[in-house]
Amino acid sequence: MSPPSSGSGNDSPSEFLYFFPEEDVTRAELLSILDGSDEERRAWAISHLLRYAQWDDIWTYVSEDQVREIFAALDLPENLRVAWARKLKIEAPAG
């Protein structure tokens, strides 16, 4: 699958990804985070994908299985967590 055209491509300063509104992150940096061993940083990146990215852009960078694996560590508002849990067929914790 090819990377989304909006905010990705080469890694020049003008090519920051749009779904990181508070930090400048390039496609190369995101891929490094997603492939890295720092689970907290990976959760941060995936949280941003699920909060801010367009549908097709999300699945360009992660799979449903990758999201399921780290779901408990994601920083999502409750309504979004419930919606994603339903979509990914994850049982949301009570209360």
Residue, then its C-alpha position, 0 to 999 in steps of 0.5 A: m500500500s502506498p503512503p497517503s499523499s497528504g503530509s507524507g512522501n519525502d521527509s522535508p520540513s514541509e512534509f510533516l504528517y497532518f495527524f500530529p497537530e502539536e508536533d512535527v512528525t515525518r513519515a520516516e519518524l512515524l515508521s521508526i516509532l511504529d517499528g521501535s521497541d518503545e511501547e509508550r511512544r508507539a501508543w502515542a503515535i497510534s493514538h494520534l492516528l486513531r484520533y486525527a487521521q483519515w480512515d485510509d491513512i490509518w491503515t497505511y501505517v498500522s493493521e487492526d492487529q497492531v491496534r488491538e495489541i496496544f489498545a489498552a495503552l492508547d490515549l483516547p477519549e472514552n467515546l472514541r475508545v468505545a467506538w474503536a473497541r466496537k470496530l476492532k471487536i475488543e471488549a471494553p473494560a467496564g466503568 
